[in-house]
Amino acid sequence: MEKAATLMGNAAEAWGVRGSKAAWSRRHGRKGFWTEMDMRNERDRLRKWGNLLENLAIVVLAFYPLRHMDWGLDLWDTGYNYANFRYIGAKHMDSMWLFSTYLANVAGNWLTGLPNGDTLMGMNLYTGLFASALALMGYFFCTRKLKMPKTIVFLGEMVALSLCWCPTALLYNYLTYLLFLISTIFLYQGLTKERKGYFVAAGAFLGANVLVRFSNLPEMGMILAVWAYDFIACVSEKRQRTCGMTDSSEKGLKKDGKWDKKAFAAGAGRVPGEGGFWRRTARHTLWCLLGYAGALAALLSDIHLRYGFGEYAAGISRLFAMTDNAADYKPAAMILGILGRYREELYWMVRMGAIAAGGTALFALAGWLEGILCGHPGGKGIGTARETGKKDKTARPDKRAKWEKAAGEDRAPLAAGILHTGVRVLWILVSIAMIGWLYRRGFLSFYYFSYDSIWHAGPIFLMLAMLIAGIRILDRNAAKEEKLIGGMVILIILLTPIGSNNGVLPSLNNLFLAGPYVLWESWRFLRHVGEYRTKGGLVISAFPAKGVLTAFLAICLFQFGAFGANFAFAEGTGIQDAEVAIDNNPILRNIKMSPERARWMEELSAYANEDGLQGQEVILYGDIPSISYYLAMPSAFNPWSDLDSYSLETMERDMAVLGAEVTEKGRDKPVIILEHNYALYEESLADGQRGTEEIPGEDGEELSWEKREEMEGDPKWKRLLAFMDAFGYEQTFHNGKFAVYR
């Protein structure tokens, strides 16, 4: 019966469904008498509740990433990537971008062929499912393999989804995270189960990830997890006499003390001298490299057959030369940007740590006073006595007898009890006050349509994850599997942002393993760590650290949740006032946007429909690459031609080819669409305006001389103006945001 009752409790524990003999007895009017049938029925009831709650959590994780799929309208990344998916190939997109994110473009192109894949909402749905897959995969791995509590894992995955600031249209990010997570899972399984197939699979997914985004090459650093785990495992085995000999390996010894290799292989796994650290690590590394090289070879062969390896090499070589124009993509700049963000957040982390340290000193003093009030000269207070239940042999016999009686019967003097409770109530208030202090100092922001709300809390959450993982790795009592997952969390956080110019923001977008890990380790700390008594009698309480940690996690859960509910990416900030849809553009059907953007797009779409521009080639300038997708107009060479990574030399070459084909082969002139301010500049040239004269701009705003000077310093803009002059382009449409030239 006791075993059955324990099983019942375990069935509901993960989801907080409480069941006990006493509760059941109260419910059924009995006094502690249970039959076997009663326990079986109660166990089945709790299991059904647990399964129902888990199924509900799975549904939420699957559909939560789709919450903003009908919000618009981003003129930057969203439509730019969808245009590349729809018009894949070197003709309508930059070859550098085609090959550096090849698998993402291929996958995106396949999505466009699905039902409603020709609409913005349909593509948002399909790409959003990649985030759903990440959350579900992280959930099942953490609950089934790592045995984390389901409620905590669910909260961790919701945190991860809420911090997905990047639009799912950037499939090269989400496909990267998905393959990265799959390879991490295979690597964990291979190391803990010693299966070479898992190592090969892990290497294969990491190799494929290089073709998802070429800057994923640093993910090879996950091999450090292999080497570190093998070292930890070897050290752990050496504690039991020699590396490779464990308690179970005694089955492999013959009576005369010699090793029976066959018996050992069947019962233990390794013979000393035949699989030490170096051989084991070399074997694991080679298996990973085999999968890595095999995946790369297969995918590069496909590219060679489709485009030719020379085209691929030329595109990738341009990627390395990109840093000449986009300095923020240089390796040193990216790494310094990441470290700089962490250094900035040390300001807040040190202050929160100082609050916890001050609380620890306060509790040590309170513990000493409690001991004095209880008549114990060593300073042992109520809390320590309750937790340890041990006799203190340092006290005088008469005092010790009095203390043992008070501790055993839980009847300390009233003053000590008041002090014991009061200092804890005080610290709860201090932890709450810390939240208010952080708000007043600008740590918190309630502008959830921008990054401000997570700007400080997000990086500190990452630092907390790495700090916790580092502590657990260095803890001698931690299981080697726990050290492995902690090391993987650190590597994922450090490797994810390499290749991006967004600092630590990519790491916040990839918390599908780190999010549950932080909450799980924090929950264990809050639940199990109490007080520690030094040899000198000083009591070190974890209560202050628990208070600060709880306050910070409460901030994170609230801020991250509100950010996720309100933020949807649009030109580097969040979408606001998404309440109007337009009905004259089938690609934007049912997409809600601000009234201003709705007016822009409705007018432009009406003009495009009237003149039948769909399907015609277009040149876009002024950070409006999404228009290519929204109007179904393939780009003449690169939808985002003013992007820094698209060099002047490449643009001149592409425009020279385009001009030659227009004049010599009868190729139709592409339509040119400019952003409003660039159109004003072009109009000023036609009107002969020069110097410091300000030009009337959008909504009465004037295009200042400073803005004009910036445009005049843009060589690609000058090249486009020369092309327009050479081929006699004239403005045929102009509203508050766009101007069309034909």
C-alpha positions in Angstrom: 0.0 0.0 0.0 2.8 2.4 0.9 4.4 1.7 -2.5 1.1 2.3 -4.3 0.6 5.6 -2.5 4.1 6.7 -3.4 3.4 6.0 -7.0 0.2 8.0 -6.9 2.1 11.0 -5.4 4.7 10.8 -8.1 2.2 10.6 -10.9 0.7 14.0 -10.0 3.8 15.7 -8.5 5.2 17.0 -11.8 2.0 19.0 -12.5 1.2 20.0 -8.9 -1.9 17.7 -8.6 -1.8 16.8 -4.9 -3.2 13.6 -3.6 -2.7 12.0 -0.2 -4.3 9.4 1.9 -5.6 12.1 4.3 -7.0 14.1 1.4 -8.7 11.0 -0.1 -10.1 10.0 3.3 -11.6 13.5 3.8 -13.1 13.4 0.4 -14.7 10.0 0.9 -15.5 10.3 4.6 -13.1 7.6 5.8 -10.4 7.7 8.4 -7.2 6.5 6.8 -8.5 3.1 5.6 -7.5 2.4 2.0 -8.3 -0.7 -0.1 -6.2 -1.8 -3.0 -9.0 -0.8 -5.4 -9.3 2.6 -3.8 -5.6 3.3 -4.4 -5.8 2.0 -8.0 -8.7 4.3 -8.7 -7.0 7.3 -7.1 -3.8 6.5 -9.1 -5.7 6.3 -12.3 -7.5 9.6 -11.6 -4.3 11.4 -10.9 -2.6 10.0 -14.0 -5.5 11.2 -16.1 -5.2 14.7 -14.7 -1.5 14.7 -15.2 -1.9 13.5 -18.8 -4.6 16.1 -19.5 -2.5 18.9 -18.2 0.5 17.8 -20.2 -1.5 17.5 -23.3 -2.8 21.0 -22.7 0.8 22.2 -22.3 1.9 20.6 -25.5 -1.0 22.3 -27.4 0.1 25.7 -25.9 3.7 25.2 -26.9 2.7 24.1 -30.4 0.4 27.1 -31.1 1.9 29.9 -29.0 4.5 30.8 -31.7 1.7 31.5 -34.1 0.1 34.2 -32.0 1.3 37.1 -34.2 1.2 35.4 -37.6 -1.4 38.0 -38.8 0.5 41.1 -37.6 2.4 43.3 -40.0 3.9 45.1 -41.7 7.7 44.8 -41.7 9.5 46.4 -44.6 12.9 44.8 -43.8 13.7 41.2 -43.0 10.3 39.5 -43.2 9.4 40.2 -46.9 13.1 40.2 -47.8 13.5 36.5 -46.8 10.2 35.5 -48.2 11.2 37.1 -51.6 14.4 35.0 -51.5 12.4 31.9 -50.9 9.9 32.6 -53.7 12.5 33.7 -56.2 15.4 31.5 -55.2 18.3 31.4 -57.6 21.2 33.6 -58.6 19.1 35.5 -61.1 16.9 37.3 -58.5 19.0 37.2 -55.4 22.5 37.8 -54.3 24.6 34.7 -54.9 26.5 35.3 -51.7 23.2 35.2 -49.7 22.0 32.2 -51.8 24.9 30.0 -50.9 25.7 31.3 -47.4 22.1 30.4 -46.3 21.5 27.7 -48.9 19.5 25.1 -46.9 17.3 27.8 -45.4 16.5 29.1 -48.8 15.8 25.6 -50.2 13.5 24.8 -47.2 11.8 28.2 -47.6 11.2 27.7 -51.3 9.6 24.3 -50.5 7.3 26.0 -48.0 6.0 28.4 -50.7 4.6 25.5 -52.6 2.3 24.4 -49.7 -1.3 25.6 -49.5 -1.5 29.3 -48.9 2.3 29.4 -49.2 1.9 32.3 -51.6 0.5 34.6 -48.8 2.3 36.3 -45.9 0.1 34.7 -43.3 0.6 31.3 -44.8 4.4 31.7 -44.7 4.2 33.1 -41.2 2.3 30.0 -40.2 4.7 27.5 -41.8 7.9 29.2 -40.5 6.3 29.7 -37.1 6.0 25.9 -36.8 9.8 25.7 -36.7 9.7 27.6 -33.3 6.9 25.2 -32.2 9.2 22.2 -33.1 12.0 23.7 -31.1 9.8 24.2 -28.0 8.3 20.7 -28.2 11.7 19.0 -28.8 13.2 20.9 -25.9 10.2 19.9 -23.7 10.3 16.2 -24.5 14.1 16.1 -24.1 14.1 17.8 -20.7 11.1 15.9 -19.3 11.8 12.4 -20.8 15.6 12.3 -20.8 16.7 14.8 -18.2 13.8 14.0 -15.9 13.1 17.7 -15.2 9.6 18.5 -13.6 7.1 19.1 -16.4 5.7 22.3 -15.0 9.2 23.9 -14.8 10.1 22.7 -18.3 6.8 24.2 -19.6 7.6 27.5 -18.0 11.1 27.4 -19.4 9.9 26.7 -22.9 7.4 29.6 -22.6 10.2 31.9 -21.6 12.2 30.7 -24.7 9.2 31.3 -27.0 8.5 34.7 -25.5 12.1 35.8 -26.1 11.9 34.9 -29.8 12.2 38.5 -31.0 13.5 37.5 -34.4 10.8 37.0 -37.1 10.4 33.4 -38.1 10.8 34.5 -41.7 14.6 34.4 -40.9 14.5 30.7 -41.4 18.3 30.5 -41.4 18.1 31.3 -37.7 15.3 29.0 -36.6 16.6 26.1 -38.8 20.0 26.7 -37.2 18.6 26.5 -33.7 16.6 23.3 -34.6 19.6 21.4 -36.1 21.8 22.7 -33.2 19.3 21.3 -30.6 19.0 18.0 -32.5 22.8 17.6 -32.6 23.0 18.5 -28.9 20.5 15.8 -28.0 22.3 13.2 -30.1 25.6 14.2 -28.6 24.1 13.9 -25.1 22.7 10.4 -25.9 26.0 9.3 -27.5 28.1 10.3 -24.5 25.8 8.9 -21.8 24.9 5.7 -23.7 28.2 5.2 -25.6 26.5 4.7 -29.0 28.6 5.6 -32.0 25.5 6.1 -34.2 24.5 9.1 -32.0 27.9 10.7 -32.4 27.7 10.3 -36.2 24.2 11.8 -36.2 25.3 14.7 -34.1 28.2 15.4 -36.4 25.9 15.1 -39.4 23.4 17.7 -38.1 26.2 20.1 -37.2 27.7 19.7 -40.7 24.3 20.3 -42.3 24.1 23.5 -40.2 27.0 25.0 -42.1 24.9 24.9 -45.2 21.9 26.5 -43.3 24.1 29.4 -42.4 27.8 29.5 -43.2 28.6 31.4 -40.0 27.5 28.3 -38.1 31.1 26.9 -38.5 32.0 27.8 -34.9 29.4 25.3 -33.7 32.2 22.8 -34.1 33.0 24.0 -30.7 30.5 21.6 -29.3 33.3 19.0 -29.5 34.5 20.6 -26.3 31.6 19.0 -24.6 32.8 15.6 -25.8 36.3 16.2 -24.6 35.2 17.6 -21.2 32.7 14.8 -20.6 35.3 12.1 -21.4 37.7 13.8 -19.0 35.1 14.0 -16.2 34.1 10.4 -16.8 37.7 9.2 -16.7 38.4 11.2 -13.5 35.2 9.7 -12.0 36.3 6.2 -12.8 39.8 6.8 -11.5 38.3 7.4 -8.1 37.5 3.7 -8.1 41.2 2.8 -8.3 42.0 3.1 -12.1 40.5 4.8 -15.1 38.0 2.3 -16.5 37.5 0.2 -13.4 34.1 0.6 -11.8 32.1 -1.5 -9.3 30.4 -3.2 -12.2 33.7 -4.0 -13.9 34.6 -6.5 -11.2 32.5 -8.9 -13.3 35.2 -8.8 -15.9 38.0 -10.2 -13.5 39.0 -13.8 -13.5 39.7 -15.6 -10.3 43.5 -15.2 -10.9 43.2 -11.5 -11.2 43.5 -11.3 -15.0 41.0 -9.6 -17.2 38.5 -11.6 -19.1 37.9 -9.3 -22.0 34.7 -10.9 -23.3 33.1 -11.1 -19.9 34.1 -7.5 -19.2 32.7 -6.3 -22.6 29.4 -7.9 -21.8 29.1 -6.7 -18.2 31.0 -3.5 -17.9 32.2 -1.9 -21.1 35.9 -1.1 -21.0 39.2 -2.8 -20.1 41.9 -0.7 -18.5 44.6 0.0 -21.0 42.3 -0.5 -24.0 40.1 2.6 -23.7 41.6 5.3 -21.6 40.9 9.0 -21.9 42.9 9.6 -25.1 41.6 6.6 -27.0 38.0 7.2 -25.9 38.2 10.9 -26.8 39.8 10.2 -30.2 37.1 7.6 -31.0 34.3 9.9 -30.1 35.9 12.8 -32.0 36.4 10.7 -35.1 32.8 9.5 -35.1 31.6 13.1 -34.9 33.9 14.1 -37.7 32.7 11.3 -39.8 29.1 12.5 -39.6 30.2 16.1 -40.1 32.2 15.5 -43.2 29.6 13.1 -44.7 26.8 15.7 -44.4 29.0 18.4 -45.9 30.1 16.2 -48.7 26.5 15.2 -49.6 25.1 18.8 -49.5 28.1 20.3 -51.4 27.6 17.6 -54.1 24.0 18.7 -54.5 25.1 22.4 -54.9 27.7 21.3 -57.4 25.1 19.5 -59.5 22.7 22.5 -59.4 25.0 25.5 -59.7 28.5 24.3 -60.0 31.1 24.4 -57.2 32.8 27.5 -58.8 29.7 29.5 -58.2 29.5 28.4 -54.6 33.1 29.2 -54.0 32.7 32.7 -55.5 29.7 33.4 -53.3 31.4 32.3 -50.2 34.6 34.2 -51.0 32.4 37.3 -51.2 31.1 36.5 -47.8 34.6 36.8 -46.4 35.2 40.1 -48.2 31.9 41.5 -46.9 33.6 42.7 -43.7 35.4 45.4 -45.8 32.0 47.2 -46.1 30.2 45.8 -43.0 32.8 46.2 -40.2 30.3 45.0 -37.6 30.6 41.5 -39.1 34.3 41.2 -38.5 35.1 38.4 -35.9 36.7 40.8 -33.5 33.8 43.3 -33.7 31.2 40.5 -33.1 33.1 39.0 -30.1 33.7 42.4 -28.6 30.0 43.3 -29.1 29.0 40.2 -27.2 31.5 40.7 -24.4 30.6 44.4 -24.2 27.0 43.6 -23.5 27.9 41.2 -20.7 30.3 43.8 -19.3 27.6 46.4 -19.2 25.2 44.1 -17.3 27.8 43.4 -14.7 26.8 46.8 -13.2 23.4 45.3 -12.3 24.6 41.8 -11.5 27.2 43.0 -9.0 24.7 45.2 -7.2 22.2 42.3 -6.9 25.0 40.1 -5.7 26.0 42.8 -3.1 22.4 42.8 -1.8 22.5 39.1 -1.4 25.9 39.3 0.3 24.6 41.9 2.7 21.7 39.7 3.5 24.0 36.8 4.2 25.9 38.9 6.7 22.7 40.0 8.3 21.5 36.4 8.7 24.8 35.3 10.1 24.5 38.0 12.7 20.9 37.1 13.4 21.9 33.4 13.7 24.6 34.3 16.2 22.1 36.4 18.3 19.6 33.5 18.2 22.2 31.2 19.6 23.0 33.7 22.4 19.3 34.1 23.2 18.9 30.3 23.2 21.8 30.1 25.7 24.3 28.6 23.2 27.7 30.3 23.2 28.6 29.0 19.8 25.8 31.0 18.2 23.7 28.1 16.9 20.2 29.4 16.2 16.8 27.9 15.7 17.1 27.3 12.0 20.3 25.4 12.2 19.1 23.2 15.0 15.9 22.4 13.1 17.8 21.5 10.0 20.7 19.5 11.3 19.0 17.9 14.4 22.6 17.3 15.7 24.0 17.7 19.2 26.4 20.5 19.7 29.3 19.2 21.7 31.0 22.6 22.0 28.5 23.9 24.6 28.9 23.5 28.3 27.1 20.4 29.7 24.4 22.4 31.4 23.8 24.7 28.5 24.0 21.8 26.1 21.3 19.9 27.9 19.1 22.9 27.8 19.7 23.5 24.1 19.1 19.9 23.2 15.8 19.9 24.9 14.8 23.2 23.2 15.9 21.9 19.8 14.3 18.5 20.2 11.0 19.9 21.4 11.2 22.9 19.0 10.7 25.3 21.9 13.3 28.0 21.7 12.9 31.2 23.8 10.3 33.6 22.5 12.8 36.4 21.7 14.9 34.0 19.5 11.8 32.9 17.7 10.7 36.4 17.0 14.2 37.3 15.7 14.3 34.1 13.6 10.9 34.9 11.9 11.4 38.7 11.8 14.7 38.6 9.9 13.1 36.4 7.2 10.0 38.7 6.9 12.4 41.6 6.7 14.3 40.0 3.9 11.2 39.2 1.9 10.4 42.9 2.1 13.9 43.8 1.0 13.6 41.4 -2.0 10.4 43.1 -3.0 11.9 46.5 -2.5 14.8 45.5 -4.8 12.3 45.2 -7.6 11.1 48.7 -7.0 14.7 50.0 -6.9 15.5 48.3 -10.2 12.5 49.9 -11.8 13.4 53.4 -10.5 17.0 53.0 -11.7 15.8 52.1 -15.3 16.4 48.4 -15.2 12.8 47.7 -16.1 10.7 49.1 -18.9 7.0 48.6 -19.6 7.4 49.4 -23.3 6.8 45.9 -24.5 6.7 46.7 -28.2 10.5 47.4 -28.0 13.6 45.7 -26.7 13.8 48.0 -23.7 11.7 45.6 -21.6 14.3 42.8 -21.9 17.4 44.8 -22.6 18.9 44.3 -19.1 17.1 41.3 -17.7 17.8 39.2 -20.8 21.6 39.3 -20.8 21.6 38.8 -17.0 19.4 35.7 -17.5 22.1 34.4 -19.8 24.8 35.2 -17.3 22.8 33.5 -14.6 22.5 30.4 -16.8 26.3 30.2 -17.3 27.0 30.9 -13.6 24.7 28.1 -12.5 26.1 25.7 -15.1 29.7 26.6 -14.0 28.9 26.0 -10.4 27.4 22.6 -11.1 30.3 21.6 -13.3 32.7 22.4 -10.5 30.6 20.7 -7.8 32.2 17.3 -7.0 28.9 15.9 -5.9 27.1 16.7 -9.2 26.5 13.7 -11.5 28.6 13.8 -14.7 25.4 13.8 -16.8 24.4 17.0 -15.0 27.8 18.5 -15.7 27.5 17.6 -19.3 24.2 19.3 -19.8 25.5 22.4 -17.9 28.5 22.5 -20.3 26.2 22.2 -23.3 24.1 25.1 -22.0 27.2 27.3 -21.7 28.4 26.3 -25.2 25.0 27.0 -26.8 24.8 30.5 -25.2 28.4 31.4 -26.3 28.3 29.9 -29.8 24.8 31.0 -30.9 25.6 34.8 -31.4 28.8 34.2 -33.3 28.2 35.2 -36.9 25.6 37.9 -36.0 26.0 41.6 -35.4 23.2 41.7 -32.9 25.3 41.1 -29.8 23.7 38.6 -27.3 20.2 38.9 -28.8 20.6 35.7 -30.8 21.3 33.8 -27.6 18.1 35.1 -26.1 16.4 33.7 -29.2 17.7 30.3 -28.5 16.9 29.4 -24.9 15.0 26.1 -25.6 17.5 24.2 -23.5 18.9 26.9 -21.3 15.5 28.3 -20.2 14.3 25.1 -18.6 17.8 24.4 -17.2 17.9 27.7 -15.4 14.5 27.3 -13.8 15.2 23.7 -12.9 18.5 24.4 -11.2 16.9 27.5 -9.5 14.0 25.4 -8.2 16.4 22.8 -6.8 18.4 25.5 -5.1 15.2 27.1 -3.6 13.9 23.8 -2.4 16.9 22.0 -1.1 19.7 24.4 0.0 19.3 25.6 3.6 22.0 26.8 6.0 25.6 25.9 6.3 27.5 26.0 9.6 31.3 26.7 9.4 33.8 25.1 11.8 34.0 28.4 13.6 30.3 28.3 14.4 29.2 30.9 11.8 25.9 30.2 10.1 25.8 30.9 6.4 22.1 31.1 5.3 20.9 30.7 1.7 17.8 32.6 2.4 19.1 36.0 1.2 20.3 34.5 -2.1 17.0 32.7 -2.4 15.1 36.0 -2.0 17.2 37.9 -4.5 17.0 35.0 -7.0 13.3 34.7 -6.6 12.8 38.4 -7.1 15.0 38.4 -10.3 13.2 35.3 -11.7 9.8 36.9 -11.0 11.0 40.0 -12.9 12.2 37.8 -15.8 8.9 35.7 -16.0 6.8 38.9 -16.0 8.9 40.9 -18.4 9.6 38.1 -20.8 6.0 37.0 -20.8 4.7 40.5 -21.5 7.4 41.1 -24.1 6.4 37.9 -25.9 2.7 38.7 -25.8 3.2 42.2 -27.3 6.3 42.3 -29.4 6.4 41.5 -33.2 9.4 42.6 -35.2 9.2 45.4 -37.7 12.2 47.4 -38.8 14.2 46.8 -35.7 11.4 47.6 -33.3 8.0 46.3 -32.5 4.7 46.5 -34.4 2.1 48.9 -32.9 -1.6 49.5 -33.6 -2.0 46.4 -35.8 -5.7 46.8 -36.4 -6.3 47.5 -40.1 -6.2 45.0 -43.0 -6.3 45.8 -46.7 -8.3 43.9 -49.3 -6.6 44.7 -52.6 -3.4 42.7 -52.1 -3.8 38.9 -52.1 -0.4 38.3 -50.5 -1.3 40.6 -47.5 -4.8 39.1 -47.1 -6.0 39.2 -43.5 -2.7 40.8 -42.3 -3.4 43.5 -39.7 -1.2 46.6 -39.7 -1.2 50.2 -38.5 -3.6 52.6 -40.3 -0.7 54.5 -41.7 1.0 51.4 -43.2 -2.3 50.2 -44.4 -2.8 53.4 -46.4 0.7 53.2 -47.9 0.3 49.6 -49.0 -3.3 50.0 -50.2 -2.3 52.9 -52.5 0.8 51.2 -53.8 -1.1 47.9 -54.3 -3.9 49.7 -56.2 -1.3 51.3 -58.5 0.4 47.9 -59.1 -2.9 46.2 -59.8 -4.0 48.9 -62.2 -0.7 48.8 -64.2 -0.2 45.0 -63.9 3.2 45.2 -62.2 3.0 41.8 -60.7 5.8 39.6 -62.2 7.8 42.5 -63.5 11.4 42.9 -62.2 12.0 45.6 -59.7 14.9 47.6 -58.2 14.3 48.7 -54.6 16.3 51.3 -52.6 15.8 52.9 -49.2 15.5 49.9 -46.9 12.3 48.6 -48.4 13.3 45.1 -49.6 10.0 43.5 -48.5 8.1 45.3 -51.3 9.5 42.7 -53.7 7.5 40.0 -52.0 4.4 42.0 -51.1 3.9 43.1 -54.7 5.0 39.8 -56.2 7.8 41.5 -58.2 11.1 39.6 -58.4 14.2 41.7 -57.8 16.4 42.5 -60.8 19.5 41.5 -58.8 19.2 42.0 -55.0 16.0 43.0 -53.1 18.1 44.8 -50.5 20.5 46.6 -52.7 21.4 49.3 -50.1 22.5 46.7 -47.5 26.1 47.1 -46.4 26.9 43.5 -47.1 26.0 44.1 -50.8 29.2 45.8 -52.0 29.4 48.6 -54.5 31.6 46.5 -56.8 29.0 43.8 -56.9 26.2 46.3 -57.5 28.1 47.9 -60.4 28.7 44.5 -62.0 25.1 43.5 -61.7 23.8 46.8 -63.0 26.3 46.7 -65.9 25.0 43.2 -66.9 21.4 44.5 -66.5 22.1 47.5 -68.7 23.7 45.5 -71.4 20.9 43.0 -71.5 18.3 45.9 -71.7 20.1 47.6 -74.6 21.4 44.6 -76.5 19.0 41.7 -75.8 15.8 43.6 -75.3 15.3 42.8 -71.7 12.5 44.8 -70.1 13.6 47.7 -68.0 12.9 46.9 -64.3 10.6 49.1 -62.3 12.4 51.2 -59.7 10.7 51.8 -56.3 12.3 54.3 -53.9 11.6 55.1 -50.3 10.0 58.5 -49.9 13.0 60.4 -48.7 15.1 59.1 -51.6 12.4 60.1 -54.0 12.4 63.6 -52.5 16.2 63.8 -53.1 15.7 62.7 -56.7 13.0 65.3 -57.2 15.3 68.0 -55.8 17.9 67.0 -58.4 15.3 67.4 -61.2 14.3 70.8 -59.8 17.9 71.9 -59.6 18.0 72.3 -55.7 21.4 72.3 -54.2 23.4 73.3 -51.2 21.9 73.5 -47.7 18.4 74.1 -48.9 16.0 71.9 -47.0 13.5 69.8 -49.0 9.9 69.2 -47.8 9.6 65.7 -46.5 7.1 63.1 -45.3 4.2 64.4 -43.2 5.6 68.0 -43.3 9.0 66.9 -42.0 11.8 68.4 -43.9 14.7 66.5 -45.5 17.5 68.3 -43.8 20.9 69.1 -45.3 22.4 66.5 -43.0 20.2 63.8 -44.4 20.9 65.0 -47.9 24.6 64.9 -47.2 24.3 61.4 -46.0 22.6 60.4 -49.3 25.3 62.2 -51.3 27.9 60.2 -49.6 26.3 56.9 -50.6 28.1 55.6 -53.8 25.5 53.0 -54.5 22.8 55.6 -54.5 24.8 57.7 -56.9 25.2 54.6 -59.2 21.4 54.0 -59.1 20.8 57.6 -60.0 23.1 57.4 -63.0 21.3 54.3 -64.1 18.0 56.1 -63.9 19.3 59.0 -65.9 20.8 56.8 -68.5 17.6 54.9 -69.2 15.2 57.8 -68.8 13.2 56.8 -65.8 10.3 59.0 -64.8 8.2 59.1 -61.7 4.7 57.6 -62.2 3.5 57.2 -58.6 4.3 58.8 -55.2 2.6 58.6 -51.9 3.7 59.2 -48.3 6.1 56.3 -48.3 6.9 55.0 -51.8 7.7 56.4 -55.3 7.6 54.4 -58.5 9.7 55.1 -61.5 9.3 53.5 -65.0 
